[in-house]
């Protein structure tokens, strides 16, 4: 999923907030004595793909370029 705007990011959040995650966690429990109340943490792994520039030619929006928490090899920074 390409996130290139604030609206795209909102759609991404909606997609991962789907209730199927809770059902999946319920199906993973060892037995019926365990209950799932909530899923509180999620980890996303981003793997670096060498020699393949992802997002090449896409201009980052200002809110991402000006975010102190983001970093990258952009010529604008």
Buried (B, 14 or more C-beta within 10 A) or exposed (E): EEBEEEEEBEEEEEEEEEEEEEEEEEEEEEEEEEEBEEEEEEEEEEEEEEEEEEEEEEEBBEEBEEEEEEEEEEEEE
